[in-house]
Amino acid sequence: MENKNSTKHPSAYKIISIVVIVILAILFTFPLYWIITGSFKTNAAINSTTPIWWPKEWTLVNYQKLFSRQTAPLFQFNIPFSSLITGSRDLKLTLTGPTVPAAVRWLINTVFMAIMSMILTCITASMAGYALAKKRFVGRQLLFTLIVCAMALPKQVILIPLLREMSSLNLYNTIWAVIFPIVGWPFGVFLMKQFSEGVPSEMLEAAQIDGASEAKTFLQIVVPMIKPGIGALAIFTFINSWNDYFMQLIMLSSTSNLTISLGIAKLQAENATDFGLIMAGAALAALPIIIVFLLFQKYFTKGITMGAVKG
């Protein structure tokens, strides 16, 4: 009878755990709620001394200001080898799209930057992690040690070399100047190596005996088995690239190449403190991150739990 009652009625520990989790969830989601609702409030409601938890008067003025303050071309890129046509190395032909609100261009720049960083990082990190985990070559342990040490290296230490490198490659003030430094993310290589360790060596040897090429073995055997790790790395890289305000501030300068966070900061610097404008920009910037997390949530959760079991 006692066993039946214990199954019907939750224990005190379970009830307390649920209450604590709910409270923590409310605390963590409250800033997002405040930003989203604040973006629809009037300036009087935002600056009110008494907090207004729910907008009494909904308005789109903040979003109208966000999309009307500045304009920029929808896309803009240099035509390859245009210097041969113009006959001048400094004079290049540029293909420019129609004029749109600058916030739209900033959002496109940020989404493109985050997606390309995510794709390239997942490709390079998964290949490097697999090689470090399953291949035997001279200097493998030393190389992995250097990668682990690089994880503790602050980005500010290598900022000047990165800036000089991007300038020498004529990539300064382009989105690629923010993408390429993220592609060689040491944490991504470390994470994928840990997942690749779980791939059975017997399966790789069987594929080699069957005559499968290295590329076929990697794509058809290794990648499906480390897919949860790739999903987790995709979310980590997307968020890391999206929120890398410091690198964006250093590498980008022109209005057309700004990201959404830099653009909002620039608008804020040009005008008096406008919290409604800031909240509208923050709500717009948070939307893609929420979408990506919802899409990769299954792989993210599975990847974290698998990594915890391996540790």
C-alpha positions as CSV (number, residue, x, y, z in Angstrom):
1,M,0.0,0.0,0.0
2,E,2.8,2.4,0.8
3,N,4.4,1.8,-2.6
4,K,1.1,2.6,-4.3
5,N,0.6,5.8,-2.4
6,S,4.2,6.9,-3.1
7,T,3.5,6.5,-6.8
8,K,0.3,8.4,-6.7
9,H,1.5,11.3,-4.6
10,P,4.7,13.2,-5.5
11,S,7.4,13.4,-2.9
12,A,8.3,16.7,-1.1
13,Y,11.6,16.7,-2.9
14,K,10.0,16.5,-6.3
15,I,7.5,19.3,-5.4
16,I,10.3,21.6,-4.2
17,S,12.4,20.8,-7.3
18,I,9.6,21.8,-9.6
19,V,8.9,25.0,-7.7
20,V,12.6,25.9,-7.8
21,I,12.8,25.2,-11.5
22,V,9.7,27.3,-12.2
23,I,11.1,30.2,-10.2
24,L,14.4,30.0,-12.1
25,A,12.7,29.8,-15.4
26,I,10.7,32.9,-14.6
27,L,13.8,34.8,-13.5
28,F,15.7,33.8,-16.7
29,T,12.9,34.6,-19.1
30,F,11.8,37.8,-17.4
31,P,14.5,40.0,-19.2
32,L,13.3,38.7,-22.6
33,Y,9.7,39.4,-21.6
34,W,10.6,42.9,-20.4
35,I,12.5,43.7,-23.7
36,I,9.6,42.4,-25.9
37,T,6.9,44.2,-24.0
38,G,9.0,47.3,-23.6
39,S,9.5,47.6,-27.3
40,F,5.8,48.2,-27.7
41,K,5.5,50.8,-24.9
42,T,5.5,54.5,-25.1
43,N,8.5,56.5,-23.8
44,A,6.3,57.7,-20.9
45,A,5.5,54.1,-19.9
46,I,9.2,53.0,-20.2
47,N,10.5,55.9,-18.2
48,S,7.7,55.7,-15.6
49,T,9.0,55.5,-12.0
50,T,6.4,52.8,-11.3
51,P,7.1,49.7,-13.3
52,I,4.4,49.0,-15.9
53,W,4.4,45.2,-16.3
54,W,2.0,45.1,-19.2
55,P,1.6,47.9,-21.8
56,K,-1.6,49.8,-21.4
57,E,-1.1,51.4,-24.7
58,W,0.5,49.3,-27.5
59,T,2.5,51.3,-30.0
60,L,4.8,50.6,-33.0
61,V,6.6,53.9,-32.7
62,N,9.8,52.3,-31.5
63,Y,10.0,49.9,-34.5
64,Q,9.1,52.8,-36.9
65,K,12.0,54.7,-35.5
66,L,14.3,51.7,-35.8
67,F,13.4,51.2,-39.5
68,S,13.3,54.9,-40.5
69,R,16.4,56.5,-39.0
70,Q,18.9,55.4,-41.6
71,T,19.0,53.6,-45.0
72,A,21.5,51.3,-46.6
73,P,21.7,49.1,-49.8
74,L,20.1,45.7,-49.4
75,F,23.4,44.1,-50.6
76,Q,26.7,45.3,-51.8
77,F,29.8,43.4,-53.0
78,N,32.7,43.9,-55.2
79,I,32.8,42.2,-58.6
80,P,35.7,39.7,-58.7
81,F,38.6,40.7,-60.9
82,S,37.0,44.1,-61.6
83,S,40.4,45.7,-61.2
84,L,41.4,44.2,-64.5
85,I,38.4,45.9,-66.2
86,T,39.1,49.3,-64.6
87,G,42.8,49.1,-65.0
88,S,43.3,50.3,-61.4
89,R,44.0,48.2,-58.4
90,D,42.2,50.7,-56.1
91,L,39.2,51.2,-58.3
92,K,36.8,48.3,-58.2
93,L,33.3,47.7,-59.6
94,T,30.6,47.2,-56.9
95,L,27.2,45.6,-57.4
96,T,24.7,47.4,-55.2
97,G,21.1,46.5,-54.4
98,P,18.0,48.6,-53.7
99,T,17.9,51.0,-50.8
100,V,16.2,49.6,-47.6
101,P,16.1,50.6,-44.0
102,A,19.5,50.2,-42.4
103,A,18.1,47.9,-39.7
104,V,17.1,45.4,-42.4
105,R,20.7,45.4,-43.8
106,W,22.1,45.1,-40.3
107,L,19.9,42.1,-39.6
108,I,20.9,40.5,-42.8
109,N,24.5,41.1,-42.1
110,T,24.2,39.5,-38.7
111,V,22.3,36.5,-39.8
112,F,24.7,35.9,-42.7
113,M,27.7,36.3,-40.3
114,A,26.3,33.9,-37.7
115,I,25.1,31.2,-40.2
116,M,28.4,31.2,-42.2
117,S,30.4,31.1,-38.9
118,M,28.2,28.2,-37.7
119,I,28.5,26.2,-41.0
120,L,32.3,26.7,-41.4
121,T,33.0,26.0,-37.8
122,C,31.0,22.8,-37.7
123,I,32.8,21.6,-40.8
124,T,36.3,22.4,-39.7
125,A,35.9,21.4,-36.1
126,S,34.3,18.1,-36.9
127,M,37.0,17.2,-39.3
128,A,39.8,18.3,-37.0
129,G,38.2,16.6,-34.0
130,Y,37.9,13.4,-35.9
131,A,41.5,13.5,-37.0
132,L,42.8,14.2,-33.5
133,A,40.6,11.4,-32.0
134,K,41.1,8.6,-34.5
135,K,44.2,9.3,-36.5
136,R,47.7,8.7,-35.3
137,F,50.4,11.1,-36.5
138,V,53.5,12.8,-35.2
139,G,52.7,15.7,-32.9
140,R,49.1,14.8,-32.3
141,Q,49.2,15.2,-28.6
142,L,51.3,18.4,-28.8
143,L,48.8,19.9,-31.3
144,F,45.8,19.0,-29.0
145,T,47.6,20.5,-26.0
146,L,48.1,23.8,-28.0
147,I,44.4,23.8,-28.8
148,V,43.4,23.3,-25.2
149,C,45.8,26.1,-24.2
150,A,44.3,28.4,-26.8
151,M,40.9,28.0,-25.2
152,A,42.3,29.9,-22.2
153,L,43.8,32.7,-24.3
154,P,41.8,35.9,-24.2
155,K,40.7,37.3,-27.6
156,Q,42.1,40.7,-26.7
157,V,45.6,39.2,-26.8
158,I,45.4,38.2,-30.4
159,L,43.4,41.2,-31.5
160,I,46.2,43.2,-33.1
161,P,47.6,40.2,-35.1
162,L,44.0,39.4,-36.3
163,L,43.5,43.0,-37.3
164,R,46.7,43.2,-39.2
165,E,46.0,39.9,-40.9
166,M,42.5,40.9,-42.0
167,S,43.9,44.2,-43.3
168,S,46.6,42.4,-45.3
169,L,44.0,40.2,-46.9
170,N,41.8,43.3,-47.7
171,L,39.0,41.9,-45.6
172,Y,38.9,44.7,-43.0
173,N,35.4,46.3,-42.8
174,T,33.8,43.3,-44.3
175,I,31.6,40.6,-42.7
176,W,34.3,38.0,-43.5
177,A,36.7,39.8,-41.1
178,V,34.4,38.7,-38.3
179,I,33.6,35.2,-39.7
180,F,37.1,33.9,-40.3
181,P,38.5,34.4,-36.8
182,I,35.6,32.4,-35.4
183,V,36.0,29.5,-37.8
184,G,39.2,28.3,-36.0
185,W,37.4,28.1,-32.6
186,P,39.5,25.9,-30.2
187,F,36.5,25.0,-28.1
188,G,34.8,23.6,-31.2
189,V,37.7,21.3,-32.0
190,F,37.9,20.2,-28.4
191,L,34.2,19.4,-28.3
192,M,34.2,17.4,-31.5
193,K,37.2,15.5,-30.5
194,Q,35.4,14.3,-27.3
195,F,32.4,13.2,-29.4
196,S,34.7,11.5,-32.0
197,E,36.3,9.4,-29.3
198,G,33.0,7.6,-29.0
199,V,33.1,6.3,-32.6
200,P,34.0,2.6,-32.5
201,S,37.3,2.0,-34.1
202,E,36.0,-1.4,-35.4
203,M,33.5,0.4,-37.6
204,L,36.2,2.5,-39.1
205,E,38.4,-0.5,-39.7
206,A,35.5,-2.4,-41.3
207,A,34.9,0.5,-43.7
208,Q,38.5,0.6,-44.6
209,I,38.5,-3.1,-45.3
210,D,35.4,-2.7,-47.5
211,G,37.4,-0.1,-49.6
212,A,35.5,3.0,-48.4
213,S,37.5,6.2,-49.0
214,E,38.4,8.5,-46.1
215,A,35.7,11.0,-47.2
216,K,33.0,8.4,-47.4
217,T,33.9,7.0,-44.0
218,F,33.8,10.4,-42.5
219,L,30.5,11.4,-44.1
220,Q,28.6,8.1,-43.8
221,I,29.9,6.7,-40.5
222,V,31.4,9.4,-38.4
223,V,29.1,12.3,-39.1
224,P,25.8,10.5,-38.2
225,M,27.4,9.3,-34.9
226,I,28.6,12.7,-33.8
227,K,25.5,14.6,-35.1
228,P,24.4,15.5,-31.5
229,G,27.8,17.1,-31.0
230,I,27.5,19.0,-34.2
231,G,24.1,20.3,-33.3
232,A,25.3,21.5,-29.9
233,L,28.3,23.1,-31.5
234,A,26.1,24.8,-34.1
235,I,24.1,26.5,-31.3
236,F,27.2,27.5,-29.4
237,T,28.8,29.0,-32.5
238,F,25.7,30.8,-33.7
239,I,25.3,32.5,-30.3
240,N,29.0,33.2,-29.9
241,S,29.2,34.8,-33.3
242,W,25.9,36.7,-32.8
243,N,27.0,38.1,-29.5
244,D,30.6,38.9,-30.4
245,Y,30.2,42.6,-30.0
246,F,33.9,43.3,-29.3
247,M,35.2,41.7,-32.6
248,Q,32.4,43.3,-34.6
249,L,33.2,46.7,-33.1
250,I,36.9,46.4,-34.1
251,M,36.5,44.9,-37.6
252,L,33.4,46.8,-38.9
253,S,33.1,50.5,-39.5
254,S,30.9,51.5,-42.4
255,T,27.1,51.8,-42.0
256,S,26.4,49.2,-44.6
257,N,28.5,46.5,-43.0
258,L,27.4,47.0,-39.4
259,T,25.6,44.2,-37.4
260,I,22.3,44.8,-35.7
261,S,24.0,45.3,-32.3
262,L,26.5,47.8,-33.7
263,G,23.8,49.6,-35.6
264,I,21.6,50.0,-32.6
265,A,24.6,51.3,-30.6
266,K,25.3,53.8,-33.4
267,L,21.7,55.0,-33.4
268,Q,21.8,55.4,-29.7
269,A,25.1,57.4,-29.8
270,E,23.6,59.8,-32.4
271,N,20.4,60.5,-30.3
272,A,19.4,61.1,-26.7
273,T,18.8,58.0,-24.6
274,D,15.9,56.2,-26.2
275,F,15.1,53.0,-24.3
276,G,12.2,52.2,-26.6
277,L,14.5,52.2,-29.6
278,I,17.0,50.0,-27.7
279,M,14.4,47.5,-26.7
280,A,13.0,47.3,-30.2
281,G,16.5,46.6,-31.6
282,A,17.2,44.1,-28.8
283,A,13.9,42.3,-29.5
284,L,14.7,42.1,-33.2
285,A,18.2,40.8,-32.5
286,A,17.0,38.1,-30.1
287,L,14.4,36.7,-32.5
288,P,16.9,34.7,-34.8
289,I,18.7,33.3,-31.7
290,I,15.4,32.0,-30.3
291,I,14.5,30.4,-33.7
292,V,17.9,28.7,-34.0
293,F,17.7,27.3,-30.5
294,L,14.2,25.9,-31.1
295,L,15.3,24.2,-34.3
296,F,18.4,22.7,-32.7
297,Q,17.1,22.1,-29.2
298,K,16.9,18.3,-29.6
299,Y,20.5,18.1,-30.7
300,F,21.6,20.6,-28.1
301,T,20.1,18.8,-25.2
302,K,21.3,15.4,-26.4
303,G,24.8,16.8,-27.0
304,I,25.1,18.2,-23.6
305,T,23.9,15.0,-21.9
306,M,26.2,12.9,-24.0
307,G,29.1,15.1,-23.2
308,A,28.3,14.9,-19.5
309,V,28.2,11.1,-19.5
310,K,31.6,11.0,-21.3
311,G,33.1,13.4,-18.8
